[in-house]
Amino acid sequence: MCFLGNSAMKAILYNKLQQVWSLLNILFWGFIMALIFRLFFISSFKIPTESMQPTVIAGDFVLISKQTPGPRFITNFFSMGKSENPKIIRLKGLSTIRRNDILVFNSLCPNWENLKFDLNDYYLKRCVAIPGDTFYIENGFYRVKNCSDTLGCIQNQKELSLQTSDIQINNWDCFPGKVQQFEWNVRNFGPLYLPKAGDYIAIDSSKYLIYRRLIEYEVNKNVSISKGIVSIRDSAINGYTFKLNYYFMAGDNVFSSFDSRYWGLLPEDQIVGKAIFIWKSIDVQTKKIRWNRILNRL
């Protein structure tokens, strides 16, 4: 019978501990690298609705790049529940947002009174107008002044232009709500100027209806109008210099998409990233993988 000495036992134990430590090291640094990759580069989102049909459909899993427009960080995450707007810092990305990019962004929790930020809810829509653009819809077709680009899903826009029933055209109140100055609908909308950071816009009673919620979002103060005079809290203003860039987002399924036509312009700080391709797709009815959709670029 052979017995191991103390030194041999210690050597075996030491080797085992080294193996465990090496494994823990690999797991730890693997977790750190995955976290960094997710924070700075890539994330995945599952699509639950048909608002971007036919480009993206329910059951698609979309990979997004955070390098467009750049990874963002919320610096006041733990104080947002105290009626504070999120304070965002964004690192420089590899590319800027362009017309027709498909973006993932936080839900606005929109209503006609205020604009809020919901970190737990996300939308995926197509950007059809960028800061500095003047956007309008003409007989169902998306247009940008002095731009000849084809914007959005042109086939669905053609169907909308031929729609004879007003049932689908007026099913929701279009932005900025039921006001006499702007009787916009999904077939004829705008023109609407999208502010870019640094833009000064004179604010009268008409522009107040368009930009009030955006100004309130930026200053976190009430904006009101009385006898034609616009005020931020109690201070009268003639105009406002915007701090953020704004975008017009639209679903490719023009008949069933709750988008900028209804809730207005999207602040840049709510954008998570740009969709780049579908990495997985599962039929929501049969639960089977749709192989023909995997790796489709967006």
KAFENJO-V856940 format. One record per residue. N is the residue number from 1. PSI is psi in whole degrees, -180 to 180 (* if undefined). D_CENTER is the distance of its C-alpha to the mean C-alpha in Angstrom with 1 decimal. Layout:
n & psi & d_center
N & PSI & D_CENTER
N & PSI & D_CENTER
This chain:
n & psi & d_center
1 & 137 & 72.0
2 & 129 & 69.7
3 & 139 & 68.0
4 & 138 & 65.3
5 & 170 & 66.1
6 & -40 & 63.9
7 & -39 & 62.7
8 & -42 & 61.6
9 & -42 & 59.8
10 & -38 & 58.0
11 & -43 & 57.0
12 & -45 & 55.6
13 & -40 & 53.7
14 & -42 & 52.4
15 & -41 & 51.2
16 & -44 & 49.4
17 & -39 & 47.7
18 & -41 & 46.7
19 & -44 & 45.1
20 & -44 & 43.2
21 & -41 & 42.1
22 & -42 & 41.0
23 & -44 & 39.0
24 & -38 & 37.3
25 & -46 & 36.5
26 & -45 & 34.9
27 & -43 & 32.8
28 & -51 & 31.8
29 & -28 & 30.9
30 & -43 & 29.1
31 & -44 & 27.0
32 & -45 & 26.3
33 & -41 & 25.4
34 & -40 & 23.1
35 & -45 & 21.3
36 & -43 & 21.2
37 & -42 & 19.9
38 & -39 & 17.0
39 & -37 & 16.2
40 & -21 & 16.5
41 & -62 & 16.1
42 & 142 & 15.0
43 & 164 & 13.4
44 & 142 & 13.7
45 & 140 & 12.0
46 & 136 & 14.1
47 & 120 & 13.3
48 & -14 & 15.2
49 & 176 & 15.3
50 & 18 & 16.5
51 & -19 & 13.9
52 & 15 & 13.4
53 & 138 & 17.2
54 & -3 & 19.1
55 & -49 & 16.7
56 & 135 & 15.2
57 & 165 & 17.1
58 & 133 & 17.5
59 & -9 & 18.9
60 & 144 & 17.2
61 & 120 & 16.1
62 & 134 & 13.6
63 & 130 & 14.0
64 & 148 & 11.3
65 & 126 & 12.5
66 & -2 & 11.6
67 & -2 & 14.0
68 & 110 & 11.5
69 & 2 & 11.1
70 & 148 & 12.9
71 & 143 & 13.0
72 & 157 & 12.4
73 & 137 & 14.7
74 & 119 & 15.1
75 & -17 & 18.7
76 & 41 & 19.5
77 & -42 & 18.2
78 & -6 & 21.5
79 & 5 & 22.0
80 & -24 & 18.8
81 & -6 & 20.7
82 & 42 & 23.2
83 & 21 & 21.2
84 & 144 & 19.7
85 & 155 & 16.3
86 & 142 & 14.7
87 & 115 & 16.2
88 & 134 & 14.1
89 & 138 & 15.9
90 & 128 & 14.3
91 & 156 & 16.8
92 & 131 & 17.4
93 & -177 & 15.9
94 & -21 & 17.8
95 & 161 & 16.1
96 & 166 & 14.1
97 & 136 & 11.4
98 & 161 & 13.5
99 & 141 & 13.8
100 & -1 & 13.3
101 & 141 & 11.0
102 & 124 & 8.9
103 & 148 & 5.4
104 & 134 & 4.1
105 & 163 & 1.9
106 & 146 & 5.1
107 & 145 & 7.2
108 & -7 & 9.0
109 & 52 & 12.4
110 & 147 & 13.3
111 & 179 & 16.9
112 & -4 & 19.1
113 & -37 & 20.3
114 & 173 & 17.6
115 & 124 & 14.0
116 & 166 & 13.2
117 & 121 & 10.9
118 & 107 & 11.0
119 & -14 & 10.9
120 & 1 & 12.4
121 & 140 & 10.0
122 & 147 & 6.9
123 & 156 & 5.9
124 & 118 & 6.4
125 & 171 & 7.2
126 & 135 & 9.2
127 & 115 & 9.1
128 & -6 & 12.7
129 & 142 & 13.4
130 & 169 & 13.0
131 & 134 & 14.6
132 & -12 & 18.2
133 & 154 & 18.0
134 & 111 & 19.8
135 & 145 & 18.2
136 & 159 & 20.2
137 & 127 & 21.0
138 & 109 & 24.6
139 & 42 & 26.2
140 & -13 & 23.0
141 & 136 & 22.1
142 & 131 & 19.2
143 & 151 & 20.6
144 & 131 & 20.1
145 & 133 & 23.2
146 & 28 & 25.2
147 & 132 & 23.0
148 & 7 & 24.4
149 & 146 & 21.5
150 & 123 & 21.0
151 & 128 & 17.5
152 & -163 & 15.9
153 & 102 & 18.3
154 & -32 & 21.6
155 & -43 & 23.6
156 & -34 & 21.7
157 & -36 & 21.9
158 & -43 & 25.6
159 & -39 & 26.0
160 & -40 & 24.4
161 & -26 & 26.8
162 & -3 & 29.7
163 & 126 & 28.9
164 & -21 & 31.9
165 & 140 & 31.0
166 & -1 & 29.2
167 & -49 & 28.2
168 & -25 & 24.9
169 & -37 & 24.4
170 & 27 & 24.8
171 & -26 & 23.6
172 & 157 & 21.0
173 & 125 & 21.3
174 & 157 & 19.2
175 & 141 & 17.8
176 & 29 & 19.5
177 & -174 & 21.7
178 & 90 & 25.4
179 & 147 & 26.9
180 & -33 & 29.7
181 & -28 & 28.4
182 & 90 & 25.3
183 & 63 & 26.2
184 & 150 & 23.2
185 & -179 & 22.4
186 & -14 & 20.4
187 & -36 & 23.3
188 & 113 & 24.0
189 & 141 & 21.4
190 & -169 & 21.4
191 & 149 & 22.1
192 & 121 & 19.3
193 & 134 & 19.0
194 & 114 & 15.7
195 & 146 & 16.8
196 & 158 & 16.6
197 & 128 & 17.6
198 & -10 & 21.3
199 & 132 & 21.7
200 & 125 & 24.3
201 & 127 & 24.3
202 & 132 & 27.3
203 & 107 & 26.5
204 & -169 & 28.9
205 & -29 & 28.9
206 & -48 & 26.9
207 & -27 & 24.2
208 & -43 & 24.1
209 & -32 & 22.8
210 & -44 & 19.9
211 & -1 & 18.9
212 & -50 & 20.3
213 & -34 & 17.3
214 & -42 & 15.6
215 & -45 & 18.9
216 & -38 & 19.2
217 & -40 & 15.9
218 & -40 & 17.1
219 & -13 & 20.7
220 & 39 & 20.4
221 & 157 & 23.5
222 & 135 & 24.5
223 & 129 & 24.7
224 & 169 & 27.5
225 & 138 & 29.8
226 & 121 & 33.6
227 & 38 & 36.0
228 & -2 & 33.6
229 & 124 & 33.0
230 & 135 & 29.4
231 & 143 & 29.4
232 & 111 & 27.1
233 & -109 & 28.9
234 & 9 & 32.5
235 & 118 & 32.1
236 & 143 & 32.3
237 & 151 & 30.1
238 & -21 & 30.6
239 & 179 & 27.2
240 & 139 & 24.2
241 & 116 & 22.9
242 & 143 & 19.1
243 & -23 & 17.9
244 & 163 & 14.3
245 & 149 & 12.8
246 & 149 & 11.0
247 & 153 & 9.4
248 & 118 & 10.2
249 & 137 & 8.2
250 & 140 & 10.7
251 & 145 & 11.7
252 & -30 & 14.8
253 & 87 & 16.7
254 & -19 & 17.4
255 & -16 & 19.7
256 & 68 & 17.5
257 & 121 & 13.9
258 & 98 & 12.7
259 & -160 & 10.4
260 & -20 & 11.0
261 & -24 & 14.6
262 & -38 & 15.0
263 & 0 & 12.9
264 & -155 & 12.7
265 & 150 & 10.7
266 & 123 & 7.4
267 & 143 & 8.6
268 & -30 & 8.0
269 & -9 & 8.8
270 & -3 & 5.7
271 & 130 & 4.1
272 & -47 & 6.0
273 & -177 & 7.4
274 & 131 & 8.8
275 & 133 & 10.4
276 & -36 & 14.1
277 & 165 & 16.3
278 & 120 & 17.3
279 & -16 & 19.5
280 & 150 & 20.8
281 & 126 & 21.1
282 & 126 & 23.2
283 & 123 & 24.5
284 & -20 & 23.6
285 & -52 & 27.2
286 & -15 & 29.4
287 & 15 & 27.5
288 & 151 & 28.6
289 & 132 & 26.8
290 & 90 & 25.9
291 & -29 & 27.1
292 & -13 & 26.6
293 & -17 & 22.8
294 & 134 & 22.7
295 & 15 & 21.8
296 & 126 & 20.6
297 & 151 & 18.6
298 & * & 15.4
